[in-house]
């Protein structure tokens, strides 16, 4: 089991990262909450990881904090919640917001996340409320400075990332158009789009 990686960021293409560790490049899938905290490419990063082995693939997921990884592991234990949906949930809202939704039984907000229907939202509330603390002390992720990219490139990257998180192409395009503003990098557009989708 690969539990932690420390290495150099070779590329960032949400939700995929390429981390070089001792000459070996690891492809790591990470939620946007982790992407917001990453340094620039070529910088060193430490990620808490979870390896998923399936018949057809091996998936390495990376997280900025141990508590985020623990929440991911709790989510994938729930019937009907796989790695992709768990990453989408962590991308769409902070751990604190998710905890609030569970304890306040706010299914309406959970349904706004891609791949979460009414039945899944209700299952999340029932099965997660005893696993989560009543008070969430985690701080929300702070966005790092992103490299300046053209608005078109940033919008395109943001759209592809939202599609990878489970949003339909038409919906991803609409979300990016609403969130895109001059000067924003792709991670900032994704953050704004996801925040707007959950709070609408």
Secondary structure by P-SEA (a helix, b strand, c coil): cccccccccccccccbbbbbccccccbbbbcaaaaaacccccbbbbbbbbbbbcccbbbbbbbccaaaaaaaaaaaacccccaaaaaaaaaaccaaaaaaaaaacaaaaaaacccccaaaaaaaaaacccccccccccccccccccccccaaaaaaaaaaaaaaacccaaaaaaaaaacccccccaaaaaaaaaaaaaac
